[in-house]
Amino acid sequence: MHSNLLTTVALLAASTSAVVLPRQQSQQTIANAGGAPPNGAPPANISDAAVADFQGVNFLENLESAFFAAGLKNLTGLWYDHRLDLAIEIVTKVQAQELIHVQTAENILNHFNKPTFTPCKYVFPVTNVGEFFALSNIITSAGIGAVINVASGLALTDPTLVPGPASILAVEARHDAFFRAAADVSFIPNPAPFDTRISAAYALNLASAFIVPGSCAAIPSFPVIPPLKHCSGNSPLTGSSGPITFSFDTNEVDSSKLTGSLFIGWVNQANVINYTPATVKDGEVATTIPAGLAGLAFAALTNQSTALNVNDLTTETLAGPAPVQIS
């Protein structure tokens, strides 16, 4: 597709997502979503950890809603084809449901007089329908992973708040199943028995790749990790074996940490971290995909191989995470 179209689509996405989301959604949004935020009484109190969790949900759901609003504008305009009518109906519902998720998080935060986040401006690198659905899958899968992490934390600190994120997870999984099937006929909607949990820091670093610098009124506090990019080949699926290559900016990683043994830590499903030895040269990382992975995995460059869970791996990550579509 002509390179000028990429610029047009990217600018369209950025301008669409700059719209400030209303605190109370319209009746049309509620109708499109199939319902409004929960109307039950809020809990009597909330922990600081839970506040941070819901602020992260607020921030990430803003991005998801903006992404689907921009995609919907393209699906009904620049990319319109009557064969997309069902997909347009589904994405309309998805975008409305993301707005309801935003308001759900904001309602909890507002009740306790805690700060909420308005949307930033975003640029999404999609130029056609196929790329839109492929990125929808990645963004939704990352969102699912982040909400799993939120629910896991709330189960320890604020168990009465778990049902909301748990219900969101089920809906997001339905979204993701559709996006996988729409992105590529070779993608089955349910590739693994478990979805993959990622840390809040991983999710926010993945989100930052789409944010126009300086466009956020405020952002949650999170450690910035240098990005790791999957050098993908012609196939969208890597399979659970064989060599794989990543890249990163050597200027962003402390060179003293690249002198010893290096590994790629693989985050996938509900398993402990799987490590494969990595060779780094001039910003390229060569390693092998371990057996037993399925669905979407997240890869991180690290100089240790002992962290067993994603939150511990996050603190030891030199670059990452890179989403890798295994199956």
Disulfide bonds with the S-S distance in Angstrom:
Cys120-Cys216 1.98
